[in-house]
Each structure stands twice: as C-alpha cells, then as structure tokens.
Amino acid sequence: MEYHKTKDILHVMQPLGHKNIKNTLVYTQLIKTCEDEKRVLSKTARTVEETRALIEARL
C-alpha cells in the first residue's frame, strides 16, 4: 500500500527491512496483482459483430 501511495521503491524497502530490492519488488508486484483483480469489466454481445468487436478489443 505504501508503494501505491509513494511510488518510491527505496522508501518502501526500508520499513519492510529488506536488504535486497528484489524482495521488495516481489511484494509490490503482489499489490499490483490484487488491485487489478478488483477491476472487472463485464460486457455482453448481442450480435456476431458485437462478439467479434469484443474479442478483437481483448487482443
């Protein structure tokens, strides 16, 4: 959460007590993954053309 607020990886590294920045990067990736899971977009296609457009937009 602190990285999300400050965007400063070195600042986040200190309170966590990490000596290697790679460890801190693991935790910030986990936070990003959790945030992404909260954002869900659901769409429904009614026609073949709408289905095609949704599939192409996803790629």
Secondary structure by P-SEA (a helix, b strand, c coil): ccccccccaaaaaaaaccccaaaaaaaaaaaaaaaaaabbbbbbbccaaaaaaaaaaac
